[in-house]
Amino acid sequence: MTAADPRTVYLADYQPFPFTLDQVSLTFRLAPRATRVLARLAFAPNPARPGRHDLRLNGENLRLVSAAVNGQAVSPAVDAEGLTIAAADLPTGAFTLDTEVEISPETNTALEGLYMSKGMYCTQCEAEGFRKITYYPDRPDVMARFAVRIEGEMPVLLSNGNPLGQGPGWAEWDDPWPKPAYLFALVAGALVAHPGQFTTASGRDVALNIWVRPGDENRCAWGMEALKKSMAWDEDVYGREYDLDIFNIVAVDDFNMGAMENKGLNIFNSKVVLASPDTATDDDFARIEAIIAHEYFHNWTGNRITCRDWFQLCLKEGLTVFRDQQFSGDMRSPAVKRIEDVLTLRARQFREDQGPLAHAVRPESFVEINNFYTATIYEKGAEVIGMLKRLVGDAAYARALDLYFSRHDGEAATIEDWLKVFEDATGRDLTQFKRWYSEAGTPRLKVQEAWAAAPAGGTYTLTFTQVNPPTPGQSAKGAKVIPIAVGLLNPNGDEVVPTTVLEMNKTVQSFAFENLSARPVPSILRGFSAPVVLEREVPQAERAFLLAHDTDPFNRWEAGRALAKDVLARMVTQGAKPTADLLDGMARLAFDDSLDPAFRALALRLPSDDDMAATLHAAGHVPDPARIHAARRALGLALAERLAPGLDGLERSCRGTGEFSAEAGPAGKRALRLAALAFLTRLDGGKAASTAFVQAYNMTESFGALAILLENCHGDQELAAFGSRWTHDRLVMDKWFAVQVGMAAPEAAAATVARLTARPDFDMKNPNRFRAVIGALTTNHAGFHHDSGAGYQTLADWLIRLDPLNPQTAARMSTAFETWPRYDADRQEMIRAELARILATPGLSRDLSEMAGRMLGA
């Protein structure tokens, strides 16, 4: 199949595989360019698909050496996508298929299937990578027990499950739990282990290991601690205990994603498992803690219960993201974590929902499944779980999850199975709620309010109207169930109605609050109780009031952010000046020592250029990236001048003393210190940040000070010193590459990419390094959208170069073009031209072809 002849897969066409598969035995004889894979598959007819059927197995880039059914040689029909054995050549009952294939891990630059990363063998099989290892029914509803033998010269030979035995040049592993092929894993290399141990609630001892290359052993302690915390938390909160004798994590330098939850053998991108105070920032530590938790939590929500087909991807990913968000909130600050999650949701998923790549949480069709590992599946999928929990309550949610685990353990489940569990546990009808899974787009929630005063107590009424805008392929949509968390404050700031969840299930719906002594100030959508856009005309004075008094931390932050957006929008469109209510409100918050430093640091962060472009576009304006960038810098300077009297003291009060700790408290103080330094740098020409860089004793402060200096056109000496010190550390150098492009002046962004990609240590085959440079260009909003078009051309050039080597990464990076309908006609024309150029490239992959075609088709 070629990109010009894509095959669309439809949810409606699902049928069970015609055969069941009970046991899989694999033998790997490792060699860089000639690995032999011997597979024995024990098939039987599937009662769910009666009749005689051909045996069709998936397979790509395989050289078939031999095949035999029940020991008798057969000659299957082989094509580029698999092999077929005719029904007439198969026994009528159970049978065994033996195959031997040859593959070349060393030349596998796509990083799917079995490949090599700097001399180490490793695998990535989700979603459809196992078919590049051997011929197999590569679909998630075919679950089997795996026995694996690995033969090779590497000293460490790992696979799923429990170890059966090992000797010079061999190791055997057995996984007693049935799993789909996408959860298979193999690693072989010269590795060393950072060991640990965990005792489960039932008293079983589990051996833990983080396997790394020699020299990285001193960067594993935080990851091991995060793993132990995750195991304990899952027992305490969800009642889920680990089920094998060993749990292994392996750090791999060349990896397309963050990490992979393979049963008992999690494979991690090195950047999200390796950390030490001198090489990792606080953001890195928090991300590692969350991702280790996420992959561990998949043991039950993804492995023990998997998804029936790839349309149900949100079933495992949305639920597991929600679980890791809960975990991180418990480990750190729930309020700060919620704000960070919503920032991510709005920056990635809302943008996706409002553009040509919009799709439902459970899509109805796909061309390339790798293209549906999206923010909608993950982040919006998690929001849907959160809404469900909010609607049924904590106790009912716990009952439903217990029922889910008991009813579907060992199965490949669907969204219907998931919702049925909640219906059975709570007695609710979730038919209407299911629209969150089947309809794309971000609902817009309009609000009207009415006040009826009375001597005995007035009535305040909120009337909500939900609008579900059309998205590609879905023009008409029904009303959704929306949980709206609301609180009411008196004019003096006291809360008169605590947080109450209003359940909206109609297009227009009113809710009345009675016996109020005065007209209240509403705090709507507390905790961001639903992934919607709230449309309500709010006076600046009311936003300032909520910034000062709201008892809900999320909405207090939201009031300040909305106020900043209002001011920035007027600065961009009308040439207005920053207003005192914003500057004074931010100053009160900045110096309020009763508040969490991490919360204060977040509240002082101005909306990003991209966020403002989306905001202006939604308001009917054509965003001008250069004007947005200039206005944001002007507001930053005005805020710095307003904060000036207290900035030195704030920065000093947040300086760390003693031993470094990555826990939430010290990390929050460092975040607030860097926020203060960023404002100081706008006033002192970089003096304080330069001093902080020299005196820094951890990567958070060193790299943070460097980024601040570069953002404000300083820091050449510091940049050189940083690069010289860390030139031999691949992960730290990724930061060095990224910060130069991300902080480059708009007119210099593309040239900075050209300069850095010409260096010998730029390796486009390494996804981390590629994302560090090309990805940083796409996040430099004013640089990427510079009116010269150089940013667009640079991205397209590199996508075309990367696609033959790594289609997955190329396709994911192409989504930087998805916002093109926001901009002016000249920019639209330039982006469309680049998308057309990509599509005209001979031999373009199905991955990139689908994405570019969908965006251009908008």
KENU-65082 format. One line per 4 residues: their letters; for each residue x, y, z of C-alpha. Coordinates in steps of 0.1 Angstrom, whole numbers. Last residue first. Example, Ala and Ser with C-alpha at 12.3 -4.5 7.8 and 13.67 -1.06 7.14 Angstrom:
SA	137/-11/71  123/-45/78
This chain:
AGLM	-95/222/61  -83/197/35  -47/210/40  -48/199/76
RGAM	-63/165/69  -39/159/40  -9/168/60  -19/144/88
ESLD	-27/115/65  4/119/44  26/121/75  15/87/88
RSLG	10/70/54  46/78/46  56/99/17  72/80/-12
PTAL	75/109/-35  69/143/-18  38/160/-32  21/159/1
IRAL	49/178/18  49/205/-9  11/208/-5  16/213/32
EARI	42/240/25  19/258/1  -9/257/25  13/272/51
MEQR	24/301/28  -12/308/17  -25/309/52  3/332/63
DADY	-6/356/35  -43/354/41  -40/363/78  -40/337/106
RPWT	-64/315/124  -69/289/96  -32/279/100  -37/264/134
EFAT	-29/228/123  6/236/110  24/227/143  6/193/138
SMRA	35/183/115  56/173/145  34/143/152  37/131/116
ATQP	74/135/115  78/116/148  58/87/136  73/86/101
NLPD	109/81/113  135/75/87  116/82/54  97/111/72
LRIL	127/129/86  139/148/55  104/158/45  96/169/81
WDAL	129/189/81  121/209/50  85/215/61  96/229/95
TQYG	122/252/78  97/264/52  71/273/78  97/291/100
AGSD	111/310/70  76/323/61  90/359/60  60/370/82
HHFG	74/352/112  49/325/123  76/302/136  95/330/152
AHNT	65/347/168  52/315/182  85/300/194  68/267/202
TLAG	72/255/166  109/263/166  114/244/198  101/213/181
IVAR	127/216/154  155/219/178  148/199/210  123/177/190
FRNP	151/165/168  174/159/197  148/139/216  138/120/185
NKMD	173/108/177  175/102/140  180/139/134  213/138/152
FDPR	227/173/160  261/167/176  279/175/143  265/210/142
ATLR	247/221/111  213/216/128  223/243/153  230/270/127
AVTA	200/263/105  177/262/136  192/296/147  185/309/112
AAAE	148/299/115  145/317/148  164/349/140  135/372/129
PAAM	114/361/159  142/367/184  155/333/197  142/321/230
GVQV	128/287/218  156/282/194  184/288/219  165/271/247
AFWK	161/239/227  197/232/219  209/237/255  180/217/268
DMVL	190/188/245  225/193/258  213/184/292  200/150/279
RDHT	231/142/259  257/149/286  291/153/270  288/190/261
WRSG	276/198/296  302/223/309  310/238/275  274/243/266
FAAL	266/260/299  297/282/296  288/292/261  252/300/271
EQDG	264/320/301  287/341/280  259/349/254  234/356/282
HCNE	214/386/272  186/393/248  158/392/273  147/357/265
LLIA	183/346/266  188/358/301  157/342/314  166/309/298
LAGF	200/310/314  186/318/348  162/288/345  190/265/333
SETM	212/272/363  183/275/388  166/242/379  200/225/371
NYAQ	212/228/407  239/247/426  234/280/410  259/307/420
VFAT	270/316/385  235/315/370  221/335/399  246/362/394
SAAK	238/364/357  201/365/366  206/394/390  226/414/365
GGDL	204/407/335  199/443/323  185/454/356  148/461/349
RTLF	136/433/326  159/409/344  142/417/377  109/403/362
ALAA	125/371/352  143/368/385  110/371/404  96/342/383
LRLA	128/323/389  124/327/427  87/317/425  97/284/407
RKGA	125/278/432  100/282/461  76/258/445  104/232/440
PGAE	113/235/477  77/227/487  68/201/460  97/177/466
ASFE	128/178/445  151/184/474  185/199/473  206/200/504
GTGR	210/232/524  196/266/515  174/276/486  167/311/476
CSRE	130/320/478  134/349/503  161/365/482  139/367/451
LGDL	110/381/470  132/407/487  147/418/454  113/419/438
GPAL	95/440/464  99/476/451  100/464/415  66/447/414
REAL	49/475/394  79/479/372  80/442/365  43/443/356
ALGL	49/470/331  78/451/316  58/419/313  30/439/297
ARRA	53/453/271  67/419/264  32/405/259  23/434/237
AHIR	54/429/215  47/392/210  11/397/202  20/424/177
APDP	44/401/160  21/372/159  -8/392/144  -40/374/153
VHGA	-70/380/130  -98/391/153  -132/375/158  -131/369/195
AHLT	-121/332/190  -92/344/169  -80/368/196  -81/340/222
AAMD	-63/315/200  -35/341/192  -34/349/229  -28/313/238
DDSP	-1/310/212  17/341/226  16/326/260  -6/339/288
LRLA	15/356/315  30/336/344  25/355/377  -3/331/387
LARF	19/301/381  46/315/404  21/324/430  6/288/430
APDL	41/273/433  48/297/462  17/284/480  -2/314/494
SDDF	1/329/529  32/348/518  11/372/497  38/392/478
ALRA	30/379/443  -8/380/449  -9/416/460  13/425/430
MGDL	-9/406/406  -39/425/418  -21/458/415  -10/452/380
LDAT	-44/439/368  -64/466/385  -39/492/374  -44/486/337
PKAG	-18/479/310  -19/504/282  -41/502/251  -29/499/215
QTVM	-63/490/204  -60/454/190  -29/442/207  -31/462/239
RALV	-68/455/241  -62/417/238  -34/419/263  -56/436/289
DKAL	-84/411/285  -59/382/285  -44/395/318  -78/397/334
ARGA	-86/362/322  -54/350/338  -61/367/370  -96/354/372
EWRN	-84/319/363  -59/318/392  -87/326/416  -109/301/397
FPDT	-84/274/403  -78/282/439  -115/282/448  -119/306/477
DHAL	-122/336/454  -113/368/472  -85/388/455  -85/374/420
LFAR	-123/372/422  -125/409/429  -101/417/401  -123/397/377
EAQP	-153/416/390  -136/449/385  -126/439/349  -163/434/341
VERE	-172/399/330  -191/392/298  -196/354/300  -184/327/276
LVVP	-170/297/294  -151/274/270  -157/238/280  -136/209/294
ASFG	-158/204/326  -153/210/363  -125/235/358  -118/234/395
RLIS	-147/258/398  -167/263/366  -184/295/378  -175/318/407
PVPR	-205/340/409  -206/374/427  -237/376/448  -266/400/448
ASLN	-274/406/484  -291/388/514  -296/355/495  -327/334/502
EFAF	-327/315/469  -303/302/444  -318/294/410  -305/272/382
SQVT	-315/276/345  -310/254/315  -306/259/278  -293/231/255
KNME	-302/205/281  -282/182/304  -267/205/329  -258/190/363
LVTT	-250/218/388  -222/209/412  -222/231/443  -191/247/457
PVVE	-201/267/488  -229/293/487  -224/324/508  -186/327/505
DGNP	-174/359/520  -158/384/497  -175/416/510  -198/416/479
NLLG	-210/381/489  -195/351/471  -213/323/452  -198/289/443
VAIP	-204/269/411  -192/236/398  -208/230/364  -211/193/355
IVKA	-220/191/317  -242/164/302  -241/171/265  -267/186/242
GKAS	-268/170/207  -245/176/178  -249/186/142  -220/192/118
QGPT	-198/162/125  -174/152/97  -148/179/105  -162/199/135
PPNV	-194/218/141  -198/238/173  -215/225/204  -233/254/220
QTFT	-244/252/256  -267/278/271  -266/284/308  -291/305/329
LTYT	-279/315/364  -306/328/387  -301/347/419  -331/349/442
GGAP	-334/375/470  -341/371/507  -370/380/529  -372/416/517
AAAW	-369/406/481  -344/413/453  -346/394/420  -312/390/404
AEQV	-307/375/369  -277/360/352  -268/349/317  -241/324/309
KLRP	-228/309/276  -210/276/276  -191/267/245  -186/230/239
TGAE	-151/219/227  -152/197/196  -156/160/188  -186/139/195
SYWR	-186/101/203  -169/100/237  -185/131/253  -218/119/236
KFQT	-217/90/261  -231/113/288  -265/111/270  -267/73/273
LDRG	-253/74/308  -285/62/326  -277/61/363  -283/31/386
TADE	-250/38/403  -230/5/401  -248/-9/371  -247/23/352
FVKL	-211/29/361  -201/-6/349  -222/-1/318  -201/30/310
WDEI	-168/10/309  -183/-19/289  -197/5/264  -163/22/262
TAAE	-149/-12/252  -129/-40/269  -102/-65/261  -104/-90/290
GDHR	-82/-104/317  -100/-86/344  -133/-73/331  -159/-79/358
SFYL	-136/-76/389  -117/-46/377  -148/-27/365  -168/-36/396
DLAR	-140/-22/418  -140/9/396  -178/13/399  -177/11/436
AYAA	-149/37/439  -168/61/415  -199/56/437  -180/66/468
DGVL	-164/96/451  -195/111/436  -215/102/405  -213/135/386
RKLM	-178/144/397  -164/110/389  -180/111/354  -166/146/349
GIVE	-131/134/359  -133/104/335  -143/128/307  -114/151/316
AGKE	-90/121/313  -101/114/278  -97/151/271  -61/148/281
YITA	-52/114/265  -74/107/235  -79/144/227  -43/152/233
TYFN	-34/127/206  -21/92/201  -44/91/171  -18/95/144
NIEV	-2/62/153  -35/46/143  -29/54/106  -60/57/84
FSEP	-86/61/111  -123/58/118  -151/63/143  -130/82/168
RVAH	-134/76/206  -124/109/222  -139/124/190  -118/141/164
ALPG	-105/176/156  -75/176/132  -88/205/111  -89/229/141
QDER	-109/238/172  -106/204/189  -68/203/184  -63/238/198
FQRA	-85/228/227  -64/197/232  -29/212/231  -27/246/248
RLTL	-61/243/265  -54/208/280  -19/217/290  -29/248/309
VDEI	-58/228/324  -33/202/337  -10/228/351  -40/245/369
RKVA	-51/211/383  -16/203/395  -14/237/413  -46/231/431
PSRM	-39/194/440  -4/204/453  22/177/453  21/139/459
DGSF	-17/139/461  -21/160/430  5/139/412  -15/107/421
QQDR	-48/122/410  -32/133/377  -17/98/373  -51/83/377
FVTL	-67/107/352  -40/99/327  -47/62/333  -84/65/326
GEKL	-78/86/295  -51/62/282  -68/28/288  -103/36/276
CLQF	-91/64/254  -76/38/230  -111/23/224  -108/29/187
WDRC	-76/9/188  -96/-23/194  -107/-44/224  -88/-22/249
TIRN	-68/-37/277  -78/-49/312  -48/-66/330  -26/-44/308
GTWN	-43/-11/301  -58/0/334  -43/-26/357  -6/-25/349
HFYE	-13/9/333  -9/24/367  29/17/364  31/36/332
HAII	13/66/346  32/65/379  66/65/361  52/93/339
AEIR	41/115/369  73/112/389  94/117/358  74/149/349
AFDD	78/163/384  115/157/384  119/172/349  99/203/359
DTAT	121/206/389  151/207/365  174/178/358  212/176/354
DPSA	227/189/387  198/177/409  199/142/394  174/127/370
LVVK	171/98/345  135/85/340  118/109/316  148/119/295
SNFI	159/83/290  128/75/270  113/47/291  107/10/285
NLGK	85/-7/311  92/-44/316  66/-60/339  39/-59/312
NEMA	49/-33/286  38/2/298  57/23/273  75/56/279
GMNF	78/92/266  73/85/229  95/80/199  124/64/217
DDVA	162/66/211  180/71/244  165/41/262  161/38/300
VINF	148/4/311  123/-2/339  119/-37/354  93/-50/378
IDLD	98/-84/393  77/-111/411  45/-103/392  10/-92/402
YERG	12/-57/416  -17/-48/439  -47/-26/430  -69/-14/458
YVDE	-76/19/440  -65/45/465  -42/26/489  -29/-1/466
DWAM	-24/23/437  -7/47/461  18/21/474  28/11/439
SKKL	31/47/427  52/57/457  76/28/451  79/38/414
AEMG	85/75/423  113/64/447  129/44/420  127/73/395
WACR	143/96/421  172/73/428  180/66/391  204/94/381
NEDG	236/81/398  235/49/378  239/68/345  275/60/340
PRVW	270/25/327  238/25/306  206/21/325  183/-6/340
INLA	159/5/368  152/-25/388  125/-36/413  122/-70/430
VDRG	87/-76/444  82/-91/479  48/-104/486  31/-94/519
SATT	-5/-90/509  -1/-52/508  29/-55/485  65/-54/497
FQGP	87/-33/474  124/-37/466  150/-17/448  179/-21/424
HAVL	197/4/401  207/-20/374  236/-19/349  233/-24/312
AGAV	254/-38/284  224/-47/262  193/-67/254  158/-54/258
LAFL	126/-72/248  90/-61/252  55/-74/243  26/-51/253
YAPK	15/-45/217  12/-82/213  -19/-85/234  -16/-99/269
PWPD	-24/-130/289  -8/-130/324  17/-158/332  46/-140/315
DWEA	75/-163/312  112/-154/306  142/-173/294  178/-160/292
WGPG	207/-169/270  243/-160/261  260/-175/293  231/-186/315
QGLP	196/-176/324  165/-190/340  127/-186/343  126/-148/348
NGNS	91/-135/355  70/-115/331  81/-96/301  116/-96/285
LLVP	152/-89/295  186/-101/284  216/-84/301  252/-94/292
MEGE	247/-90/254  261/-119/234  227/-133/222  200/-158/227
IRVA	166/-147/241  139/-172/250  104/-160/255  72/-176/269
FRAM	41/-155/263  5/-160/274  -21/-148/250  -45/-120/242
VDPR	-59/-112/207  -82/-82/214  -52/-57/210  -45/-65/173
DPYY	-13/-78/157  -25/-112/146  11/-124/142  40/-127/117
TIKR	72/-117/135  90/-86/147  77/-59/124  42/-71/131
FGEA	49/-63/168  50/-26/159  13/-19/156  3/4/184
ECQT	24/-1/205  53/-24/198  84/-5/208  114/-28/213
CYMG	150/-27/224  184/-39/214  213/-19/227  243/-8/205
KSMY	234/29/205  197/23/202  189/-8/181  155/-19/168
LGEL	128/-45/174  93/-33/165  90/5/159  120/28/162
ATNT	115/41/126  153/39/121  152/1/118  186/-5/101
EPSI	202/-21/132  172/-42/140  174/-62/108  148/-90/106
EVET	148/-127/98  117/-149/101  110/-184/114  74/-196/117
DLTF	57/-224/136  19/-226/136  1/-250/160  -34/-263/155
AGTP	-68/-265/172  -97/-278/152  -106/-280/115  -69/-283/104
LDAA	-57/-256/81  -47/-258/44  -83/-254/32  -86/-223/53
AITL	-59/-206/32  -28/-195/49  -22/-158/45  9/-137/52
GEAD	15/-100/61  16/-64/50  40/-65/21  27/-98/7
VAPS	31/-135/15  9/-163/5  18/-191/28  39/-221/18
VAQG	35/-248/44  58/-273/61  42/-299/83  49/-297/120
NVAA	14/-289/131  13/-261/106  48/-251/94  65/-219/81
SVLR	100/-212/71  125/-184/64  101/-155/59  120/-122/55
LNEG	101/-96/75  97/-59/67  60/-60/77  38/-88/91
NLRL	2/-91/100  -14/-126/101  -43/-139/81  -55/-174/87
DHRG	-83/-182/62  -116/-189/78  -139/-219/82  -172/-212/100
PRAP	-181/-197/134  -165/-163/144  -174/-159/182  -166/-196/186
NPAF	-129/-188/177  -111/-217/160  -79/-227/179  -44/-214/176
ALRA	-12/-222/195  15/-199/180  52/-210/179  75/-182/168
LVRT	112/-183/159  128/-149/154  162/-147/137  181/-114/140
ARPA	201/-107/108  213/-71/108  223/-65/144  223/-102/155
LRFT	200/-117/181  187/-152/181  152/-146/195  130/-175/205
LSVQ	93/-169/210  66/-192/224  30/-179/223  1/-197/241
DLTF	-37/-193/240  -45/-178/206  -81/-177/196  -90/-178/159
PFPQ	-114/-159/137  -104/-125/151  -135/-107/164  -152/-83/140
YDAL	-151/-46/139  -165/-29/108  -184/-2/126  -151/11/141
YVTR	-138/19/106  -104/15/92  -95/37/62  -69/23/37
PDAA	-46/48/21  -38/45/-16  -17/75/-24  4/69/7
TM	12/35/-8  0/0/0
